[in-house]
Amino acid sequence: MPLDETNNESYRYLRSVGNTWKFNLEDVHPKMLERLYKRFDTFDLDTDGKMNMDEIMYWPDRMRQLVNATDEQVEKMRAAVHTFFFHKGVDPVNGLKREDWVEANRVFAEAERERERRGEPSLIALLSNAYYDVLDDDGDGTVDVEELKTMMKAFDVPQEAAYTFFQKADTDKTGKLERPELVHLFRKFWMEPYDPQWDGVYAYKY
């Protein structure tokens, strides 16, 4: 069954505000395809070709094991992860098939651009900020390289990627990551059209 406003939350949102965007696989760069499919396979824990919400919730639970987070922080993170991936196309009952993953990402990206145009809250920021609150272990309002390593470990990304990620994200070169810098890099790497300048963000692991 093709993705549309009847079975995908981002399409539903776009159509509700009069946005008629359509997916075209030819618009997606081969390297972006490779990046997205590799990420899907990380999420698909039982390798059945479908991502479901139970598999998604493994990641915030794993984060809890790695940091000294409060119950409130963990629940906020779980809620943000659920909301984010629901809009990314992971149906709570039926999950999301691998063959629909790329389209689900692209329509989510268009929905994020639409929210930005309309001055509405970003779901990338929602997820990023929930993780940020947990990562900021010393409570100074910023994230350093050591704290970033925890996020890499939590997502099964090699920890050396923390250094390349940090270098790209720290745009004001303060040696600390602020919330907008993290959101900006997530958006550029996963949501915007392919740009080779971001290839090394995860130490060329994605």
C-alpha positions in Angstrom: 0.0 0.0 0.0 1.5 3.4 -1.0 2.1 6.0 1.7 -0.4 8.8 1.8 -2.5 10.9 4.2 -4.5 7.8 5.2 -1.5 5.9 6.7 1.3 8.4 7.2 1.2 11.3 9.7 3.5 13.6 7.8 1.4 13.3 4.6 -1.7 13.9 6.8 -0.1 17.0 8.2 0.9 18.3 4.8 -2.4 17.8 3.1 -4.2 19.4 6.1 -2.3 22.6 5.4 -2.7 22.5 1.6 0.8 21.2 0.8 0.6 18.9 -2.2 4.3 17.7 -2.1 4.9 14.4 -3.9 7.8 11.9 -3.4 10.2 11.2 -6.3 12.9 8.6 -5.6 15.0 10.1 -8.4 15.4 13.3 -6.3 17.2 11.3 -3.6 21.0 11.1 -4.0 22.5 7.6 -4.0 24.7 8.4 -1.0 21.6 9.7 0.9 19.9 6.4 0.1 22.8 4.4 1.4 22.9 6.5 4.5 19.2 6.1 5.2 19.1 2.4 4.6 22.1 1.8 6.8 20.3 3.7 9.6 17.1 1.6 9.0 19.1 -1.6 9.4 20.4 -0.3 12.8 16.8 0.3 14.0 15.5 -3.0 12.6 16.7 -5.1 15.6 15.1 -8.4 14.5 16.1 -7.9 10.8 12.6 -8.6 9.6 12.5 -5.7 7.2 10.1 -3.7 9.4 10.8 -1.1 12.0 8.3 -1.1 14.9 7.8 1.0 17.9 9.1 -1.6 20.4 12.4 -1.6 18.5 12.5 2.2 18.5 12.0 2.3 22.3 15.1 0.2 22.7 17.2 3.4 22.1 16.0 5.7 24.9 16.0 2.7 27.2 19.7 2.1 26.2 20.4 5.7 26.9 19.0 5.4 30.4 21.6 2.7 31.1 24.5 4.9 30.0 23.7 8.2 31.8 22.5 9.3 35.2 19.1 10.5 34.0 16.0 11.1 36.1 12.8 9.2 35.5 11.3 12.5 34.3 14.0 13.0 31.8 13.8 9.4 30.5 10.0 9.7 30.1 10.3 13.0 28.3 12.9 11.3 26.0 10.7 8.3 25.4 7.7 10.6 24.6 9.8 12.6 22.1 11.1 9.5 20.4 7.6 8.1 20.0 6.3 11.4 18.6 9.2 11.8 16.3 9.1 8.3 14.8 5.3 8.3 14.6 5.6 11.3 12.3 8.5 9.5 10.6 6.0 6.9 9.5 6.4 4.2 12.2 2.8 3.1 12.8 2.3 1.9 16.4 0.5 -1.2 15.1 1.9 -1.9 11.7 5.4 -0.4 12.0 7.2 0.8 8.9 8.5 -1.4 6.1 12.1 -1.0 4.8 10.9 -0.2 1.3 8.8 2.8 2.6 11.6 4.1 4.8 13.2 6.6 2.3 9.8 8.1 1.3 8.8 8.3 5.0 12.0 10.3 5.7 11.5 12.6 2.7 7.9 13.4 3.5 8.9 14.0 7.1 11.6 16.4 5.9 9.0 18.3 3.9 6.7 18.4 6.9 9.5 19.9 8.9 10.1 22.6 6.3 6.4 23.3 6.3 6.4 23.6 10.1 9.3 26.0 9.9 7.6 28.2 7.2 4.5 28.3 9.4 6.5 29.1 12.6 5.4 25.8 14.2 7.5 23.7 16.6 10.1 21.4 15.0 9.9 17.7 15.8 13.7 17.5 15.1 14.2 20.1 17.9 11.7 18.2 20.1 13.8 15.0 19.8 17.2 16.7 19.9 16.3 18.7 23.0 15.0 15.6 24.9 18.3 13.9 24.3 20.2 17.1 25.0 18.6 17.3 28.5 19.8 13.8 29.2 23.3 14.3 27.7 24.0 17.5 29.6 25.3 15.4 32.5 26.9 18.3 34.4 23.9 20.6 33.9 25.9 23.5 32.4 23.4 23.9 29.5 25.9 22.7 26.9 27.2 19.4 25.6 30.9 18.6 25.4 32.8 15.8 23.5 32.7 13.4 26.4 28.9 13.8 26.7 28.5 13.4 23.0 30.4 10.1 23.1 27.6 8.8 25.3 25.0 9.6 22.6 27.2 7.8 20.0 27.4 4.8 22.2 23.7 4.8 22.9 23.0 4.7 19.1 25.6 2.1 18.3 27.7 4.6 16.4 31.5 4.3 16.8 32.6 6.7 19.5 35.3 8.2 17.3 32.4 9.8 15.4 31.9 12.1 18.4 35.0 14.0 17.4 33.9 14.6 13.7 30.3 15.2 14.7 31.5 17.8 17.3 33.8 19.5 14.8 31.0 20.0 12.3 28.4 21.0 14.9 30.4 23.5 16.9 29.9 26.3 14.4 30.9 29.1 16.8 34.0 27.2 17.9 33.3 27.5 21.6 34.3 23.9 22.4 30.7 23.3 23.6 27.6 22.4 21.7 24.5 24.5 22.3 21.0 23.3 21.5 20.6 25.1 18.2 23.9 23.7 16.9 22.8 20.1 17.6 19.4 20.7 15.9 21.1 22.3 12.9 23.4 19.4 12.3 20.7 16.8 12.6 18.6 18.7 10.1 21.5 19.1 7.6 22.7 15.5 7.8 19.4 13.6 7.8 16.8 15.9 6.3 18.2 18.2 3.7 19.2 17.2 0.2 22.6 15.4 0.1 25.6 17.7 0.5 29.1 16.1 0.5 30.4 18.6 3.1 28.4 16.6 5.8 29.8 13.2 4.8 32.3 13.0 7.6 29.9 13.9 10.4 29.8 10.4 11.8 33.4 9.6 10.9 32.2 8.3 7.5 30.2 5.5 9.2 27.0 6.9 7.6 
